[in-house]
């Protein structure tokens, strides 16, 4: 890591620590000793910092500068780590959408396998990120992977699958979307399917 990047990282980390210290409760009863985690998640510190935003993922150029040709593999490993920070894993899945290719596609399909059986908690968030990322990088090739999620027990996952199928821009998705629309009873999912069909049939 260059001296300039190291200084930028250190400055950003110092600012976060200062802000946390200023806002942390001073009441000893509400802040028992040892309750504030002092150590950052293990791994590539610069990558972890870039994936620590709440509502965004880094630009590809930023990740390429940090990780070079290993970017997709690093993100795939971070996303797949069952002991990793859930927020970092979520954003790693989303960031894989920036790296079309076999490494990202394999990692995302493995993510579908790992999380499809769960209907609550972080698994549903992972699935929603994975569906859109896979649609973005594999297009029509992702239809067969995404279609089964239209039957998922989570309405949020079904809606995400519908949006992702629309994003594939593949006519092959029309049939499965229409089949699901015929039996779907949740308005949230019905709307997502209708929007996907409008996109595909326009």
PEMO-V291979 format. One record per run of one state. SS is the DSSP state (h for helix, s for strand, l for the rest). FROM is the first residue (numbers start at 1). TO is the last residue. Records with the same first field share a line. If there is no record, write none. Layout:
# PEMO-V291979
SS: FROM-TO  FROM-TO
This chain:
# PEMO-V291979
l: 1-2  24-44  51-59  81-85  99-101  116-121  152-154  168-171  182-186  202-202
h: 3-23  45-50  60-80  86-98  102-115  122-151  155-167  172-181  187-201
